[in-house]
Amino acid sequence: MTTTFEKEVNEFVELVKGFKYQEAHDKFYSDALVKHENENAPTISLEAHRTEMENFLASITDYSAELCSLIISDNMSVVEWNYKFKHKEWGDRDFMEISTQRWKDGKIIHERHHYKTESW
């Protein structure tokens, strides 16, 4: 039997796959969000995340996100993605990313993205 939490996570994943970040943001992120890109300083708050997301999305084309694996357990999701897109400053990107989300009351309260960078 699928739990409500599993349904929420799966809906979130489908929105990301479909490049529906705005909808995913509005439906599944908490006002108290803390988000990290690798080991960078956190982005704190829903509004700061929205601004960051809108700036990023405005810079990319030819987007695809392939779900490679998904773990759902104890109010946490771990998603392995293969992202491909063209970025107006960075050029073509094709990379693997692990994203972890901690959930509370149907919303993501903490998220961290792990991926290789040019400096690694």
C-alpha positions as a Markdown table, in Angstrom:
| # | Residue | x | y | z |
|---|---|---|---|---|
| 1 | Met | 0.0 | 0.0 | 0.0 |
| 2 | Thr | 1.3 | 3.4 | -1.0 |
| 3 | Thr | 1.4 | 6.0 | 1.8 |
| 4 | Thr | 0.4 | 9.6 | 1.5 |
| 5 | Phe | 4.1 | 10.6 | 1.9 |
| 6 | Glu | 5.2 | 8.3 | -0.9 |
| 7 | Lys | 2.5 | 9.8 | -3.2 |
| 8 | Glu | 3.7 | 13.3 | -2.3 |
| 9 | Val | 7.3 | 12.4 | -3.1 |
| 10 | Asn | 6.4 | 10.7 | -6.4 |
| 11 | Glu | 4.3 | 13.7 | -7.4 |
| 12 | Phe | 7.2 | 16.0 | -6.6 |
| 13 | Val | 9.6 | 13.8 | -8.7 |
| 14 | Glu | 7.1 | 13.9 | -11.7 |
| 15 | Leu | 7.0 | 17.7 | -11.5 |
| 16 | Val | 10.8 | 17.9 | -11.6 |
| 17 | Lys | 11.0 | 15.4 | -14.5 |
| 18 | Gly | 8.4 | 17.5 | -16.4 |
| 19 | Phe | 10.3 | 20.8 | -15.8 |
| 20 | Lys | 7.4 | 22.1 | -13.6 |
| 21 | Tyr | 9.7 | 23.6 | -11.0 |
| 22 | Gln | 7.4 | 26.5 | -10.2 |
| 23 | Glu | 4.5 | 24.1 | -9.4 |
| 24 | Ala | 6.8 | 21.9 | -7.4 |
| 25 | His | 8.1 | 24.9 | -5.5 |
| 26 | Asp | 4.6 | 26.2 | -4.7 |
| 27 | Lys | 3.2 | 22.9 | -3.7 |
| 28 | Phe | 6.1 | 21.1 | -1.9 |
| 29 | Tyr | 8.5 | 23.6 | -0.4 |
| 30 | Ser | 8.1 | 24.9 | 3.2 |
| 31 | Asp | 8.3 | 28.6 | 4.1 |
| 32 | Ala | 11.1 | 27.5 | 6.4 |
| 33 | Leu | 13.2 | 25.9 | 3.7 |
| 34 | Val | 17.0 | 25.5 | 4.1 |
| 35 | Lys | 18.7 | 24.4 | 0.8 |
| 36 | His | 22.3 | 23.6 | 0.1 |
| 37 | Glu | 24.1 | 23.2 | -3.3 |
| 38 | Asn | 27.0 | 20.9 | -2.4 |
| 39 | Glu | 28.9 | 22.5 | 0.4 |
| 40 | Asn | 27.9 | 26.0 | -0.4 |
| 41 | Ala | 26.3 | 28.3 | 2.2 |
| 42 | Pro | 22.6 | 27.6 | 2.5 |
| 43 | Thr | 19.8 | 29.4 | 0.8 |
| 44 | Ile | 17.3 | 30.1 | 3.6 |
| 45 | Ser | 13.6 | 30.8 | 3.0 |
| 46 | Leu | 11.1 | 30.0 | 0.4 |
| 47 | Glu | 11.4 | 33.4 | -1.2 |
| 48 | Ala | 15.2 | 33.2 | -1.5 |
| 49 | His | 14.8 | 29.8 | -3.1 |
| 50 | Arg | 12.2 | 31.1 | -5.5 |
| 51 | Thr | 14.5 | 33.9 | -6.7 |
| 52 | Glu | 17.4 | 31.5 | -7.1 |
| 53 | Met | 15.3 | 29.0 | -9.0 |
| 54 | Glu | 13.8 | 31.6 | -11.3 |
| 55 | Asn | 17.2 | 32.9 | -12.2 |
| 56 | Phe | 18.5 | 29.4 | -12.9 |
| 57 | Leu | 15.5 | 28.4 | -15.0 |
| 58 | Ala | 15.7 | 31.6 | -17.1 |
| 59 | Ser | 19.2 | 30.5 | -18.1 |
| 60 | Ile | 18.6 | 27.0 | -19.4 |
| 61 | Thr | 17.1 | 25.3 | -22.4 |
| 62 | Asp | 16.9 | 21.7 | -23.8 |
| 63 | Tyr | 16.2 | 20.4 | -20.3 |
| 64 | Ser | 15.7 | 16.7 | -19.4 |
| 65 | Ala | 15.8 | 15.0 | -16.0 |
| 66 | Glu | 16.0 | 11.2 | -15.9 |
| 67 | Leu | 15.2 | 9.6 | -12.6 |
| 68 | Cys | 17.9 | 7.0 | -11.9 |
| 69 | Ser | 16.9 | 5.9 | -8.4 |
| 70 | Leu | 14.6 | 6.9 | -5.5 |
| 71 | Ile | 14.6 | 6.1 | -1.8 |
| 72 | Ile | 11.6 | 7.1 | 0.4 |
| 73 | Ser | 11.8 | 6.5 | 4.1 |
| 74 | Asp | 11.1 | 8.2 | 7.4 |
| 75 | Asn | 10.1 | 11.6 | 6.1 |
| 76 | Met | 13.1 | 11.7 | 3.8 |
| 77 | Ser | 13.6 | 11.2 | 0.1 |
| 78 | Val | 16.8 | 10.6 | -1.8 |
| 79 | Val | 16.8 | 11.0 | -5.5 |
| 80 | Glu | 19.5 | 10.2 | -8.0 |
| 81 | Trp | 19.1 | 12.3 | -11.3 |
| 82 | Asn | 20.8 | 12.5 | -14.6 |
| 83 | Tyr | 20.2 | 16.1 | -15.7 |
| 84 | Lys | 20.9 | 17.4 | -19.2 |
| 85 | Phe | 20.5 | 21.0 | -20.3 |
| 86 | Lys | 22.1 | 24.0 | -22.0 |
| 87 | His | 23.0 | 26.9 | -19.9 |
| 88 | Lys | 23.6 | 30.3 | -21.4 |
| 89 | Glu | 26.8 | 30.8 | -19.4 |
| 90 | Trp | 28.0 | 27.3 | -18.6 |
| 91 | Gly | 27.2 | 25.6 | -21.9 |
| 92 | Asp | 26.0 | 22.0 | -22.3 |
| 93 | Arg | 25.6 | 20.1 | -19.1 |
| 94 | Asp | 25.1 | 16.3 | -18.6 |
| 95 | Phe | 25.7 | 15.3 | -15.0 |
| 96 | Met | 24.6 | 13.0 | -12.1 |
| 97 | Glu | 23.1 | 14.6 | -9.0 |
| 98 | Ile | 22.0 | 13.1 | -5.7 |
| 99 | Ser | 19.3 | 15.2 | -3.9 |
| 100 | Thr | 18.2 | 14.6 | -0.4 |
| 101 | Gln | 15.0 | 16.1 | 1.0 |
| 102 | Arg | 13.7 | 16.1 | 4.6 |
| 103 | Trp | 9.9 | 16.5 | 4.7 |
| 104 | Lys | 7.6 | 17.8 | 7.4 |
| 105 | Asp | 3.8 | 18.0 | 7.0 |
| 106 | Gly | 3.9 | 17.4 | 3.3 |
| 107 | Lys | 6.6 | 20.0 | 2.6 |
| 108 | Ile | 10.3 | 20.0 | 2.0 |
| 109 | Ile | 12.0 | 21.7 | 4.9 |
| 110 | His | 15.7 | 20.8 | 4.1 |
| 111 | Glu | 17.2 | 20.0 | 0.8 |
| 112 | Arg | 20.8 | 19.3 | -0.3 |
| 113 | His | 22.1 | 18.7 | -3.9 |
| 114 | His | 25.3 | 16.8 | -4.4 |
| 115 | Tyr | 27.1 | 16.9 | -7.8 |
| 116 | Lys | 30.6 | 17.2 | -9.3 |
| 117 | Thr | 31.8 | 20.7 | -10.0 |
| 118 | Glu | 34.5 | 22.1 | -12.1 |
| 119 | Ser | 36.7 | 22.6 | -9.0 |
| 120 | Trp | 36.6 | 18.9 | -8.1 |
